[in-house]
Structure formats: structure tokens, C-alpha cells
């Protein structure tokens, strides 16, 4: 009996020891799991607290081919302040890291929750669709946008500038609301392709009372220095030969000049009187494909010309119906070739490249002999030439690069009448 009792005691002690070991191990495991859950929860909380969202409009002009600069707008949608030093941000373009050159907060000094930062990065883009990843702290966001390449003027998110019934207006895209910038009829209008003040909207240049102005949305207009033409002309916006964002216009000697919000006077950029002299400025683009941007303009007799930074004018060999019956240079077919839309003497819309290769877009519908615009007004991802119908309604119409046509409508589905004497841009 004593032997049995000792055996039972030994087994009892062993069982107690084993349960203690198992209990201790379970306790340690539970503790480790608890700490792991706590760490994961903390990391998730940080990710929720730090959030960035790219809010750039994919239809806007985001890439400047002249400076190889991509500009994005990103909003702090989290609960914590995000860093703005360049080393704290990672930007990938098509899967490759690019150099962040500048980060500024649009509406403050710090990138607080709800605030927007402008991020600029140096990269080289070919025409086509591109994918961007922006990483800030523990958050990242994805963004895709099209770039048409070829050095042509951007689509500017479907902005068509036109003179209506005693007013200066623009419409962003088909079936959208019309913005009335001024309740006075302008004398000359220009294309809106540049965000001059960095607020995400494009400045509209125009001439009124023989004075140059720049208006942004419904804000009060800014008067610009310069001596522009007062009728039958066209203004353009962009950068050329190292200049900052500028408004280009025809000077009193039929030369090419530029001005801008920070200018103190109009500046001569090209003397072109050796040809016809200038009648309208159509835009800035690498028209001849040599890697440098040109100013494209109509001569005082309607001839199509362009001038490179060496200030030597070159004739394309085609003529528009008058001194402003054309629009901004654009790449239409995705092949790197930039075309200028113009209205020929018969009233049909044509395209011409720098080598005088021409395409006729309209064969039945005629346009009024006034300015043209190039925008993605039907939001199909392709540029259209916008023109003023030659019928008595003088409404806005568009033609695709394949020759199909349609009307531009306002938010109520109504056609938009235009003062053809001033035209569109």
C-alpha cells in the first residue's frame, strides 16, 4: 500500500507540473497573440489616420512637355498632418519612381487634414495613358490620366470659350453648365489652356474696350499690359522659349507678343513682318516635330505659319478663310503628328500639319468663318474640332477626327448660340 501511495504521489506531482508548464505556455501564447493584435490594430489605426487622395482632373493639362514636369493635386483625407518634404513622398509613374521637385500646400502652410498639396515631379512621358501612384506616410493612392504627346496643346478638360449674347462664356464639356465670366461682349477671345494661379482652373484671356484681360471662373478679371487687336483675331496661352505661362497676341506692328499676370508691359517675342505679318496667334506646340516648341499663327492674309525660337517664320502653304478662322494645334491621331484645324475658303473644316499634309473633316456641314476650338466636348477621350454652324442659328457644333459631327448642348440639352463675329477659342 505504501508503494502504491508513493507512486500516486509521484504521478500527482508530475501532472501538476505538466499542467503548470502547459498553462504557462498558453499564457505566454495568449500574451503574444494579444500583443500582435495590439500592434496590428495600431498599424491599421495609423493607416486610417494617414490618408492621401489624388484629386487631379484627368482631363486637365497635367504634364508640361517643355519642362518635363508632371503636376498633381493631392488631398489629405486622413486625420493627421502629412509631411511635405520631398523625401517623404514617393511618386511612381508607370511603375517607375520619379524625382519629386516641389511640394506646396495650396491653401495653407501645412498639409493638414482637408488641405490640398500641389506635387510636381520630373518625368518624361510619351503619348498615351499613364498610371501614377502617390505614397505619403503610410497611405497611397492610384491615379490614371491620358497624355496626347506630340507637344500639342492639351485638351484643357473640354473648355470652349465663346462670345454669347453680350457675354463672355465657357462650357466645360457636352451637356455641362455654361459659365458666364463677364456680362459684357468681348472683342477678341483666346484659348483657355493654362492654370495661371494654380487653383485648378484655366484662365480665359479676352480683349474688351481694346484692353487685354484674364478672368478665372467668375472672379473679377485682371487687366494685362499690352496693345492687342480689337477684332478678328485670336489669343493663345502657353509657354515658349523659356517664358513662364503667358498670353500671346498680335502687336500693333503685326508682330508676336506676350504678356501675363506678372508682366509690366507686352514683350516682343518674334518679328514676323518679313512674311505677311501676323493676324492671330493659334497656340504653342512642337509643330514640326524637331523637339522645340513653335508659335503657330495665321498671317494678316490668312496664311498658316509657325516660328521657332530662332525667330525664323516658316510657311505651311495653306490659307484659312480669314485671319482668325483656325484653332489651337493638337495631336489628333495618336501618331505624334500635330495638326492645326482651319476653315478653308469653301467653309469646310480641315486639318494641316507642318508639311502641308491636309485632311478635310467636314464635307456637308459648313462652318462660319470664325475661330475654332479643340476640346473633348463629348468626353469620348478623343479631341474634336468645335466650330460655329454656318446656318442662321450659328450654334456650337463639333466634328470628330473621323468626320462625324454633332451639336454641343448646355445642361438643359439646348444648343448654344454664338456671336460669330467674335467667334470661339
Beta strands, then each sheet from edge to edge (+ up, - down):
strand 1: 52-54
strand 2: 63-64
strand 3: 69-76
strand 4: 89-93
strand 5: 96-105
strand 6: 116-122
strand 7: 128-136
strand 8: 139-147
strand 9: 160-163
strand 10: 168-171
strand 11: 178-182
strand 12: 188-189
strand 13: 204-208
strand 14: 211-215
strand 15: 222-224
strand 16: 236-238
strand 17: 246-250
strand 18: 256-259
strand 19: 267-270
strand 20: 278-285
strand 21: 294-299
strand 22: 303-307
strand 23: 313-319
strand 24: 330-331
strand 25: 338-343
strand 26: 349-352
strand 27: 358-360
strand 28: 373-375
strand 29: 384-388
strand 30: 396-400
strand 31: 405-407
sheet 1: 1+ 3- 2+
sheet 2: 1+ 3- 6+ 5- 4+ 7- 8+
sheet 3: 9+ 10- 11+
sheet 4: 12+ 13- 14+ 15-
sheet 5: 16+ 17- 18+ 19-
sheet 6: 20+ 21- 22+ 23-
sheet 7: 24+ 25- 26+ 27-
sheet 8: 28+ 29- 30+ 31-
end
